[in-house]
Amino acid sequence: MHTDISTKEIAQYRCPLCQQALLLNEKSYRCENNHSFDQAKQGYVNLLPVQFKHSKEPGDNKAMVQARRAFLDKGYYQPLLDSMLALYQKYSDKNADIFDAGCGEGFYTNQHKTEHNSVYGVDIAKETIKIAAKRYQECFFSVATLSDLPYANEKFGWIYSVYAPILENEFTRILKNEGYFLTVTPADNHLFELKSLIYRQANKHDTTKKIIEKLTLVEEQRLNYPMNFSNSDDVLNLLAMTPFAFKANDELIAQLTQQKHFSCQADFVLRLYQKKH
């Protein structure tokens, strides 16, 4: 069905400089104090003022983003996404706004979008947001920092974080009362076989709970399944997504390139919390 672009809902943001509401006029978001943020041609808005940046190009670089996009497109993490969506279907208010914290190139963001909700994604890496906004035009993407999110208090009924830093104070500020927050973190054996090729003694992930003090734990799940690779490009893309990629030497890269089959575990912990006053 063709949707007239003029009927598309306008994203709701607050100014990162003065916390007043931003209103879209033509192609610029502007607040009552006249701070202005242009909408890029891909549709996203950059709400990370230069003085808030800690480096020239914060976040993942282009190569890492492209590797992750190629890997996720092959469906290796689809079982994780299915588990996340099942929790969403079970608990959420289907009309409430959704927020993807550290959304990357929008793989999870897009698949949470329905005709009833508005879905927002934030990442600090501009290259990543550019890809997400161009590809998934039904969602609202912005460049911003998780430590100071460009949203009004209690805007979202459902927030999730896949591997992103968990900043409880800021996330609970934008979460509605009775709303939910889902965290996805690596469990003990996540990518253990891949790590074992790199480290002489591979450590298992520390699954000690990151203490979330203000929210109530509603449900916890462990998801473990084997990923079987018959294409070395997929393994190399997976490696490029990981924090231990920089430890991989040329010899290991050559070994993985020549390997016809490789198997390693995906192992995740999903924890769903609710905000209750």
Backbone bond lengths (Angstrom), bond angles and torsions (degrees), N, CA, C in turn:
res aa  C-N    CA-C-N  psi(-1)  N-CA   C-N-CA  omega(-1)  CA-C   N-CA-C  phi
1 M - - - 1.458 - - 1.527 108.91 -
2 H 1.319 115.47 131.43 1.465 119.60 -179.02 1.529 109.58 -77.31
3 T 1.317 115.85 130.45 1.469 120.11 178.01 1.520 108.75 -108.40
4 D 1.312 115.40 124.33 1.458 119.60 176.17 1.524 108.10 -65.54
5 I 1.324 115.35 126.87 1.470 119.95 -174.42 1.532 110.96 -59.13
6 S 1.339 116.50 -27.91 1.465 119.55 -177.59 1.525 112.06 -69.70
7 T 1.337 117.28 -19.58 1.472 119.57 -179.04 1.529 111.92 -88.48
8 K 1.319 117.01 -6.67 1.465 118.84 -179.13 1.534 109.62 -65.78
9 E 1.287 114.52 135.49 1.465 120.31 179.86 1.532 110.00 -58.98
10 I 1.316 115.71 148.01 1.468 120.42 178.22 1.524 108.67 -93.72
11 A 1.315 115.61 134.60 1.469 120.87 -178.63 1.526 110.30 -63.81
12 Q 1.331 115.63 146.24 1.469 122.32 179.31 1.530 109.44 -107.74
13 Y 1.324 116.06 112.96 1.465 121.03 179.10 1.520 110.07 -126.33
14 R 1.343 115.49 162.32 1.462 119.06 169.04 1.526 107.73 -117.87
15 C 1.299 115.32 155.12 1.467 121.51 -175.57 1.532 110.43 -68.84
16 P 1.342 117.77 129.26 1.473 119.44 178.98 1.531 113.06 -71.70
17 L 1.326 117.39 -12.76 1.463 120.14 -178.09 1.526 113.00 -94.27
18 C 1.355 116.89 -36.53 1.469 118.45 -176.45 1.531 113.52 -131.03
19 Q 1.333 116.37 1.36 1.480 122.66 175.94 1.535 114.37 66.31
20 Q 1.327 117.79 13.83 1.467 120.02 174.01 1.526 109.77 -85.07
21 A 1.319 116.82 160.30 1.469 120.46 -179.39 1.527 110.45 -63.39
22 L 1.326 115.34 141.55 1.459 120.93 174.09 1.526 108.92 -99.02
23 L 1.318 116.31 134.95 1.462 121.19 177.91 1.525 108.86 -115.91
24 L 1.326 115.82 136.92 1.465 120.96 -179.18 1.514 109.17 -84.03
25 N 1.330 115.64 124.04 1.454 121.43 176.35 1.526 107.15 -132.11
26 E 1.336 115.46 118.84 1.471 119.89 -170.79 1.534 107.72 57.92
27 K 1.327 117.26 -114.02 1.476 119.95 -177.77 1.527 111.68 -116.70
28 S 1.334 116.70 20.81 1.468 120.04 -179.03 1.522 110.84 -127.22
29 Y 1.333 114.38 139.33 1.466 120.42 170.32 1.532 107.16 -92.66
30 R 1.343 115.33 129.35 1.462 119.25 -175.80 1.529 109.59 -137.41
31 C 1.351 116.37 141.95 1.464 120.49 177.69 1.523 109.51 -103.37
32 E 1.338 116.42 176.31 1.472 119.80 -176.75 1.528 112.44 -67.87
33 N 1.346 116.34 -17.13 1.464 120.10 176.13 1.531 112.47 -91.99
34 N 1.315 114.34 9.62 1.471 122.11 174.49 1.528 114.97 71.06
35 H 1.327 117.49 18.14 1.463 119.19 169.07 1.527 107.00 -73.06
36 S 1.318 116.43 135.61 1.465 119.75 -172.33 1.523 111.25 -129.47
37 F 1.345 115.37 140.10 1.468 122.11 -179.29 1.526 108.33 -135.46
38 D 1.326 115.80 117.24 1.469 120.15 -175.65 1.516 111.72 -77.20
39 Q 1.336 114.44 142.89 1.464 119.85 173.09 1.534 107.40 -82.28
40 A 1.335 116.16 128.61 1.468 120.40 179.72 1.520 110.30 -72.78
41 K 1.320 116.78 162.34 1.468 119.59 -177.56 1.529 111.80 -63.35
42 Q 1.338 117.18 -24.80 1.480 120.14 176.90 1.530 111.88 -75.83
43 G 1.340 117.08 -12.44 1.466 119.74 176.38 1.520 114.88 108.54
44 Y 1.330 118.33 -12.03 1.467 119.72 -179.27 1.530 109.98 -86.60
45 V 1.333 115.77 170.28 1.461 120.12 174.62 1.530 108.28 -129.71
46 N 1.320 115.10 138.53 1.469 120.74 -179.75 1.524 108.47 -92.73
47 L 1.348 115.34 107.36 1.466 121.53 -179.08 1.527 111.22 -110.64
48 L 1.334 114.54 32.24 1.469 120.72 176.66 1.528 108.00 -113.86
49 P 1.337 117.27 90.50 1.468 119.11 179.91 1.519 111.00 -57.47
50 V 1.312 115.09 146.93 1.464 120.51 -172.98 1.535 111.61 -56.39
51 Q 1.337 117.26 -32.63 1.474 119.67 -178.39 1.533 112.54 -71.74
52 F 1.354 116.88 -12.94 1.463 120.23 178.29 1.526 112.45 -92.45
53 K 1.323 116.66 -7.34 1.471 119.82 -179.35 1.523 109.97 -78.76
54 H 1.330 115.36 140.52 1.467 119.03 176.62 1.527 111.15 -99.93
55 S 1.329 116.25 -9.70 1.464 120.65 175.45 1.526 107.67 -150.73
56 K 1.334 116.01 169.97 1.469 120.17 -175.56 1.519 111.52 -64.12
57 E 1.324 116.36 -45.59 1.467 121.35 179.09 1.522 109.05 -127.25
58 P 1.337 117.96 79.95 1.471 119.49 -176.76 1.524 111.73 -67.93
59 G 1.332 115.47 156.01 1.468 120.45 177.19 1.518 112.34 90.12
60 D 1.324 115.70 -169.28 1.465 121.63 -175.83 1.524 110.69 -68.21
61 N 1.344 115.03 145.93 1.458 118.12 177.32 1.533 111.06 -82.66
62 K 1.323 115.62 172.96 1.468 121.21 -173.36 1.528 112.24 -60.73
63 A 1.330 116.95 -41.65 1.473 120.53 -178.76 1.524 111.10 -62.46
64 M 1.327 116.24 -42.07 1.468 120.59 179.87 1.534 110.64 -66.13
65 V 1.313 115.70 -40.00 1.471 120.70 179.26 1.530 110.46 -63.30
66 Q 1.329 116.22 -45.08 1.470 120.02 -179.11 1.523 111.50 -65.76
67 A 1.328 116.68 -38.51 1.470 120.83 177.99 1.525 110.35 -63.83
68 R 1.323 116.30 -44.03 1.467 120.11 -178.61 1.531 110.74 -66.08
69 R 1.308 115.83 -41.68 1.464 119.23 179.33 1.529 110.94 -61.68
70 A 1.331 116.43 -45.16 1.473 120.39 -179.73 1.527 110.62 -63.17
71 F 1.337 116.95 -40.99 1.460 121.23 -179.42 1.528 111.40 -66.43
72 L 1.322 116.74 -48.63 1.467 120.90 -177.65 1.531 111.50 -64.97
73 D 1.324 115.97 -34.13 1.471 119.91 178.99 1.527 112.54 -63.27
74 K 1.329 117.02 -22.35 1.469 120.52 179.67 1.535 112.48 -80.82
75 G 1.345 116.92 -7.69 1.463 119.73 173.29 1.518 116.15 88.05
76 Y 1.328 118.21 10.42 1.475 119.54 -177.82 1.534 112.55 -64.79
77 Y 1.330 116.81 -27.50 1.468 120.03 179.21 1.528 112.06 -103.68
78 Q 1.325 117.64 12.53 1.455 120.09 179.28 1.545 112.58 -59.73
79 P 1.359 119.29 -39.07 1.471 118.54 176.38 1.537 112.78 -58.03
80 L 1.331 116.53 -34.73 1.468 119.95 176.33 1.527 109.61 -66.13
81 L 1.309 116.18 -48.52 1.460 119.47 179.87 1.528 111.12 -60.26
82 D 1.338 117.29 -40.30 1.468 120.56 178.32 1.528 111.52 -60.49
83 S 1.345 116.33 -39.44 1.473 120.68 177.62 1.533 110.90 -66.04
84 M 1.332 116.35 -40.13 1.464 120.69 178.52 1.533 110.46 -64.24
85 L 1.335 116.13 -43.84 1.460 120.14 -178.90 1.528 111.75 -68.23
86 A 1.335 116.92 -33.55 1.471 120.53 177.62 1.532 110.06 -63.54
87 L 1.328 117.00 -41.27 1.473 120.34 177.06 1.530 110.49 -65.50
88 Y 1.310 115.89 -40.63 1.462 120.48 177.94 1.532 110.48 -60.37
89 Q 1.324 116.20 -46.32 1.471 120.37 179.78 1.536 111.48 -62.88
90 K 1.321 115.50 -36.33 1.466 120.52 -175.52 1.535 112.80 -72.33
91 Y 1.322 116.59 -40.28 1.465 119.65 -168.58 1.529 115.94 -110.57
92 S 1.309 118.33 -25.50 1.467 117.78 -163.17 1.521 114.07 -82.77
93 D 1.316 113.09 159.09 1.462 121.34 164.59 1.524 105.10 -80.66
94 K 1.313 116.69 115.25 1.472 120.47 -169.95 1.526 113.73 -66.50
95 N 1.347 117.06 -15.48 1.471 120.15 -179.86 1.527 112.93 -96.35
96 A 1.330 116.29 -7.02 1.472 119.53 -175.87 1.526 110.73 -74.86
97 D 1.330 115.05 150.52 1.470 120.20 176.01 1.528 109.94 -67.90
98 I 1.340 115.06 149.08 1.474 122.61 -179.68 1.527 109.02 -117.51
99 F 1.335 115.29 143.91 1.460 120.34 176.72 1.519 110.53 -126.92
100 D 1.337 115.50 127.43 1.468 123.54 176.19 1.528 107.46 -102.95
101 A 1.328 116.25 108.03 1.467 122.20 -176.77 1.526 110.17 -84.85
102 G 1.326 117.06 115.65 1.463 120.34 -176.16 1.516 109.65 74.36
103 C 1.331 115.91 57.45 1.471 121.76 -166.04 1.523 114.50 -76.06
104 G 1.343 117.97 -11.63 1.466 118.23 -177.90 1.514 110.81 58.69
105 E 1.335 115.68 -138.35 1.464 119.39 -176.54 1.525 113.00 -89.14
106 G 1.334 117.95 15.42 1.458 121.29 167.05 1.515 116.97 90.89
107 F 1.337 117.37 12.06 1.471 121.34 -177.52 1.526 111.69 -58.07
108 Y 1.334 117.14 -48.06 1.466 121.20 -179.66 1.532 110.51 -79.64
109 T 1.327 116.40 -36.65 1.466 121.67 -177.68 1.527 110.84 -55.40
110 N 1.318 114.28 -54.15 1.458 120.86 -174.73 1.530 112.36 -59.53
111 Q 1.338 116.90 -38.26 1.458 119.14 -174.42 1.536 112.73 -79.80
112 H 1.313 117.04 -4.35 1.471 120.59 171.51 1.531 111.84 -92.14
113 K 1.319 117.15 -6.91 1.480 120.17 -175.62 1.522 110.80 -78.03
114 T 1.332 115.74 130.62 1.464 121.59 173.52 1.529 107.64 -128.63
115 E 1.316 116.31 178.44 1.471 118.56 178.94 1.528 111.72 -73.04
116 H 1.341 116.76 -11.79 1.471 119.94 -174.93 1.525 113.77 -99.96
117 N 1.329 118.46 -15.69 1.470 118.70 -172.70 1.527 111.87 -119.44
118 S 1.323 115.15 168.19 1.464 122.52 170.18 1.523 106.81 -114.76
119 V 1.326 116.38 133.44 1.459 120.89 -175.33 1.528 109.18 -121.30
120 Y 1.336 114.62 128.12 1.461 121.92 -178.52 1.532 109.91 -115.74
121 G 1.321 116.00 141.54 1.462 120.78 174.96 1.514 110.29 -130.25
122 V 1.327 115.61 139.37 1.467 121.85 177.84 1.518 109.38 -127.11
123 D 1.317 115.72 139.62 1.458 120.82 170.82 1.522 107.12 -147.63
124 I 1.333 115.45 152.98 1.471 118.91 -179.23 1.529 111.62 -83.22
125 A 1.358 116.11 -15.08 1.471 120.98 -177.11 1.530 110.01 -91.21
126 K 1.315 116.22 114.61 1.466 121.13 -176.05 1.533 111.76 -63.43
127 E 1.335 117.24 -41.21 1.475 120.47 -179.76 1.527 111.01 -57.70
128 T 1.318 115.04 -39.27 1.459 120.90 -178.98 1.523 111.20 -66.52
129 I 1.317 115.73 -46.36 1.465 120.99 -178.91 1.528 110.64 -65.43
130 K 1.317 116.59 -35.89 1.470 120.56 178.21 1.531 110.28 -59.08
131 I 1.342 116.05 -45.16 1.463 121.42 178.92 1.531 110.53 -64.13
132 A 1.335 115.99 -45.58 1.469 120.84 -177.58 1.529 111.18 -61.38
133 A 1.332 116.10 -47.37 1.466 120.27 -175.40 1.521 111.89 -66.56
134 K 1.320 116.07 -36.57 1.468 120.06 -179.77 1.523 110.78 -69.06
135 R 1.322 115.88 -36.59 1.461 120.76 -173.50 1.536 112.73 -85.15
136 Y 1.326 116.91 -37.48 1.472 120.75 -173.49 1.523 109.60 -120.38
137 Q 1.314 116.84 83.77 1.461 120.81 -169.69 1.530 113.57 -80.86
138 E 1.328 116.76 -6.17 1.468 119.62 177.71 1.529 112.08 -84.16
139 C 1.329 116.99 -11.31 1.472 121.17 -179.70 1.529 109.65 -104.73
140 F 1.333 116.36 162.59 1.464 121.90 179.92 1.530 109.25 -106.60
141 F 1.322 116.45 119.47 1.460 120.82 -177.08 1.526 110.80 -117.89
142 S 1.325 114.97 143.02 1.461 119.42 175.63 1.523 110.10 -145.36
143 V 1.330 114.63 152.22 1.461 121.80 171.44 1.519 106.03 -87.57
144 A 1.326 116.38 123.64 1.468 120.01 -179.46 1.519 108.37 -163.85
145 T 1.324 115.43 170.13 1.457 120.43 176.73 1.527 109.71 -100.13
146 L 1.326 116.27 140.15 1.469 120.36 -179.96 1.523 112.13 -65.93
147 S 1.319 116.86 -20.76 1.466 119.27 -177.33 1.527 112.67 -79.93
148 D 1.342 116.92 -10.01 1.470 120.41 178.24 1.529 107.06 -152.17
149 L 1.317 115.94 82.71 1.464 121.22 -170.40 1.535 111.73 -79.92
150 P 1.333 116.63 143.14 1.473 120.27 -173.23 1.529 113.41 -85.27
151 Y 1.340 116.19 48.63 1.461 120.96 -177.14 1.526 110.87 -132.82
152 A 1.317 114.27 153.44 1.464 120.66 176.08 1.525 110.82 -68.94
153 N 1.324 116.67 160.39 1.470 122.27 175.79 1.532 109.92 -59.05
154 E 1.327 115.13 142.07 1.466 122.53 173.52 1.537 113.24 53.03
155 K 1.318 115.73 43.71 1.473 120.31 179.72 1.526 112.45 -83.21
156 F 1.347 117.28 -33.87 1.469 120.90 -167.84 1.521 113.16 -109.24
157 G 1.333 115.41 142.32 1.456 120.92 175.02 1.514 112.50 -95.68
158 W 1.349 116.61 -15.16 1.475 120.99 -178.24 1.523 108.13 -146.72
159 I 1.322 115.43 122.07 1.474 121.83 177.23 1.519 107.73 -124.40
160 Y 1.323 116.56 140.86 1.469 117.18 172.14 1.520 110.62 -139.56
161 S 1.310 114.20 155.05 1.460 122.91 -177.27 1.528 108.50 -136.74
162 V 1.321 116.47 114.56 1.470 121.38 175.90 1.525 107.09 -103.46
163 Y 1.326 115.66 101.51 1.473 122.08 177.66 1.531 114.67 69.91
164 A 1.332 117.65 -0.91 1.461 118.63 -177.84 1.529 109.73 -80.52
165 P 1.321 117.49 157.98 1.464 119.35 175.24 1.533 109.91 -58.30
166 I 1.320 115.93 141.36 1.462 120.36 -178.59 1.530 108.93 -103.12
167 L 1.319 115.26 108.32 1.460 121.31 -178.01 1.528 106.95 -108.25
168 E 1.311 114.25 88.96 1.466 119.32 -167.08 1.521 114.00 -58.46
169 N 1.319 117.46 -43.93 1.471 119.31 -177.12 1.516 111.76 -59.18
170 E 1.328 115.81 -44.58 1.464 119.61 -177.27 1.528 111.29 -73.09
171 F 1.326 116.82 -38.97 1.468 119.57 179.74 1.537 110.87 -67.10
172 T 1.326 117.13 -40.13 1.467 118.56 179.76 1.529 111.02 -71.63
173 R 1.314 117.29 -27.04 1.478 120.26 176.41 1.534 110.78 -61.18
174 I 1.338 117.01 -42.61 1.471 119.78 -175.26 1.534 112.34 -90.43
175 L 1.348 117.01 -2.54 1.465 121.08 -178.78 1.534 110.40 -91.43
176 K 1.329 115.88 131.73 1.463 120.59 177.65 1.528 110.29 -63.39
177 N 1.312 116.67 154.57 1.456 120.04 169.96 1.536 108.19 -62.83
178 E 1.309 116.83 136.74 1.475 124.71 -173.76 1.537 112.58 75.54
179 G 1.337 117.87 -0.50 1.466 120.91 177.80 1.522 111.46 -76.18
180 Y 1.330 115.42 170.64 1.471 121.57 -173.72 1.526 111.94 -120.50
181 F 1.338 113.74 149.33 1.465 121.29 176.77 1.524 108.17 -131.33
182 L 1.338 115.59 121.45 1.468 122.18 -178.25 1.524 109.96 -108.90
183 T 1.329 116.00 126.58 1.470 119.78 175.38 1.527 109.59 -110.75
184 V 1.326 115.83 140.56 1.471 122.35 173.62 1.522 107.37 -121.36
185 T 1.333 115.50 120.64 1.470 120.87 179.95 1.523 109.15 -131.18
186 P 1.337 117.78 158.31 1.463 119.43 178.73 1.517 111.19 -69.96
187 A 1.332 116.46 137.47 1.467 121.40 174.09 1.535 109.50 -90.79
188 D 1.338 115.90 -179.49 1.480 122.21 -170.28 1.523 114.58 -45.30
189 N 1.339 115.74 -48.78 1.460 119.45 -167.42 1.525 114.18 -102.58
190 H 1.314 116.75 16.69 1.460 118.57 -177.03 1.534 110.75 -62.19
191 L 1.323 115.15 120.72 1.477 123.68 178.62 1.530 112.57 57.28
192 F 1.310 116.42 28.78 1.468 119.54 -174.45 1.525 111.93 -60.27
193 E 1.329 116.70 -40.18 1.470 120.20 -178.27 1.533 111.13 -65.46
194 L 1.318 116.18 -35.73 1.470 119.61 178.09 1.526 110.39 -70.68
195 K 1.322 116.74 -42.69 1.461 120.56 177.92 1.528 111.27 -62.28
196 S 1.340 115.69 -34.45 1.470 120.25 -177.60 1.527 111.94 -65.65
197 L 1.325 116.57 -24.73 1.466 119.87 176.92 1.529 110.84 -75.04
198 I 1.312 116.41 -24.06 1.469 120.92 -174.00 1.520 112.27 -96.72
199 Y 1.328 115.69 -43.10 1.459 120.25 -177.23 1.524 110.05 -103.44
200 R 1.285 115.83 137.97 1.468 119.64 177.43 1.524 110.06 -60.07
201 Q 1.305 114.73 -40.55 1.468 119.25 175.51 1.524 107.84 -127.80
202 A 1.319 115.87 96.33 1.463 120.57 -176.11 1.525 109.96 -75.29
203 N 1.316 115.22 128.22 1.463 119.51 176.18 1.521 110.14 -85.72
204 K 1.318 114.60 143.32 1.457 118.18 173.91 1.529 108.10 -75.88
205 H 1.335 115.29 156.28 1.467 119.25 178.09 1.525 109.75 -62.27
206 D 1.317 114.03 141.57 1.463 119.48 174.02 1.526 107.49 -80.13
207 T 1.310 116.10 115.24 1.473 119.07 -177.67 1.531 112.13 -101.14
208 T 1.325 115.87 17.07 1.465 118.76 175.62 1.522 107.98 -56.03
209 K 1.281 115.98 132.19 1.467 119.15 -176.05 1.521 110.60 -62.14
210 K 1.319 113.84 133.00 1.464 117.39 168.22 1.523 104.98 -75.63
211 I 1.301 116.25 122.50 1.465 118.90 -171.18 1.525 109.79 -72.26
212 I 1.317 114.05 120.36 1.461 120.74 172.41 1.522 105.05 -107.71
213 E 1.314 115.99 112.75 1.459 120.41 -167.18 1.526 113.85 -88.03
214 K 1.325 116.70 -32.00 1.468 118.61 -168.90 1.520 112.90 -95.76
215 L 1.313 117.26 -7.96 1.462 120.08 -176.21 1.525 110.39 -113.66
216 T 1.315 115.79 156.09 1.466 121.93 -177.82 1.523 109.93 -98.47
217 L 1.340 116.94 126.90 1.463 120.53 177.38 1.530 109.16 -71.30
218 V 1.320 116.27 122.20 1.463 122.24 -176.17 1.528 110.96 -100.61
219 E 1.325 115.80 -40.76 1.464 119.57 -177.29 1.526 109.68 -154.79
220 E 1.337 115.69 144.72 1.466 120.90 176.59 1.517 108.56 -132.36
221 Q 1.328 116.07 134.55 1.474 121.08 179.99 1.508 110.24 -131.40
222 R 1.315 114.39 148.37 1.465 121.12 171.47 1.523 107.46 -113.36
223 L 1.304 117.03 129.16 1.465 121.84 179.93 1.521 108.99 -122.19
224 N 1.334 116.02 118.25 1.465 120.61 -179.01 1.528 108.72 -133.44
225 Y 1.310 116.92 131.45 1.474 120.03 176.29 1.531 108.89 -157.06
226 P 1.340 116.83 154.68 1.458 119.48 179.68 1.529 111.20 -82.56
227 M 1.314 116.00 141.81 1.473 120.97 170.63 1.522 107.32 -108.53
228 N 1.315 116.21 118.87 1.464 121.31 -177.95 1.522 109.31 -106.18
229 F 1.310 114.97 121.20 1.466 120.75 -175.61 1.525 111.07 -107.58
230 S 1.326 116.03 134.89 1.464 119.85 172.21 1.526 109.80 -121.19
231 N 1.326 115.65 7.87 1.465 120.97 179.77 1.531 107.48 -129.67
232 S 1.311 115.93 118.35 1.474 119.25 -175.20 1.528 111.98 -65.13
233 D 1.330 117.82 -26.03 1.471 119.82 178.47 1.525 111.11 -60.70
234 D 1.342 115.41 -37.83 1.468 119.26 -179.68 1.526 111.09 -65.54
235 V 1.329 116.22 -39.28 1.471 120.39 179.33 1.532 109.69 -67.07
236 L 1.326 116.04 -41.97 1.464 119.60 179.91 1.524 111.09 -66.86
237 N 1.326 117.18 -35.16 1.469 119.96 175.69 1.528 110.96 -66.38
238 L 1.331 115.64 -40.63 1.467 119.84 176.80 1.528 110.06 -61.35
239 L 1.323 116.04 -45.45 1.470 120.43 178.99 1.530 110.54 -59.05
240 A 1.334 116.46 -42.73 1.476 121.29 -177.49 1.528 111.92 -64.41
241 M 1.339 116.72 -23.71 1.473 121.35 179.42 1.519 112.54 -78.11
242 T 1.319 117.16 -17.29 1.466 120.88 -169.14 1.522 112.24 -91.46
243 P 1.326 116.95 155.36 1.464 119.63 177.02 1.518 113.13 -69.63
244 F 1.360 117.44 -15.85 1.467 117.66 -179.63 1.522 112.96 -95.49
245 A 1.347 117.75 10.08 1.473 121.28 -179.70 1.527 111.75 -58.40
246 F 1.341 116.04 -37.57 1.474 119.03 -176.20 1.529 112.43 -66.63
247 K 1.336 116.92 -14.88 1.468 120.92 178.47 1.536 112.06 -84.45
248 A 1.330 116.45 -12.61 1.468 119.86 -175.96 1.526 109.83 -76.95
249 N 1.336 116.43 124.02 1.467 119.29 179.98 1.539 110.55 -90.46
250 D 1.336 115.32 173.56 1.474 120.94 -177.20 1.521 111.56 -60.35
251 E 1.302 115.51 -34.96 1.476 120.30 -178.96 1.535 110.50 -63.63
252 L 1.315 116.31 -43.62 1.460 120.00 179.43 1.533 110.90 -67.01
253 I 1.324 116.61 -41.61 1.475 120.47 177.97 1.531 109.53 -58.51
254 A 1.337 116.53 -43.68 1.475 120.50 179.20 1.528 110.66 -63.98
255 Q 1.324 115.93 -40.39 1.474 120.81 179.41 1.530 110.87 -62.39
256 L 1.331 116.85 -45.23 1.464 120.83 179.64 1.531 111.51 -67.34
257 T 1.330 116.11 -35.39 1.465 120.72 -179.89 1.528 110.94 -63.65
258 Q 1.335 115.49 -35.75 1.474 119.53 -176.69 1.528 112.99 -86.35
259 Q 1.313 116.25 -13.67 1.462 119.82 -174.87 1.531 110.57 -74.50
260 K 1.332 115.79 125.88 1.474 119.81 -178.54 1.532 111.59 -77.05
261 H 1.327 116.45 -36.16 1.463 120.06 -178.09 1.528 109.62 -134.69
262 F 1.310 114.95 139.83 1.462 120.28 177.14 1.519 107.74 -147.09
263 S 1.303 116.51 142.69 1.460 120.08 179.80 1.526 109.19 -133.00
264 C 1.311 116.27 136.31 1.463 119.08 172.41 1.521 109.22 -150.06
265 Q 1.316 114.60 162.33 1.462 120.24 -173.12 1.527 112.07 -87.46
266 A 1.312 114.10 141.51 1.467 120.46 161.93 1.529 105.43 -99.35
267 D 1.305 116.77 131.15 1.460 120.36 -174.20 1.533 108.22 -145.44
268 F 1.313 116.30 113.27 1.464 121.52 -173.32 1.530 111.56 -128.35
269 V 1.334 114.76 153.23 1.465 121.17 167.80 1.530 107.38 -115.84
270 L 1.335 115.47 127.17 1.463 121.12 175.24 1.519 107.87 -109.94
271 R 1.335 116.43 127.73 1.462 120.79 178.11 1.522 108.44 -126.52
272 L 1.322 114.71 125.76 1.460 120.21 -179.96 1.521 109.80 -108.69
273 Y 1.337 115.35 125.03 1.467 121.75 -179.29 1.528 109.65 -115.96
274 Q 1.342 114.88 156.37 1.464 119.59 175.66 1.524 109.73 -127.10
275 K 1.331 114.57 143.89 1.462 120.42 177.97 1.528 109.01 -90.05
276 K 1.308 115.04 119.33 1.473 120.06 179.44 1.519 108.57 -130.98
277 H 1.308 116.38 125.30 1.477 119.36 178.53 1.517 109.97 -76.84
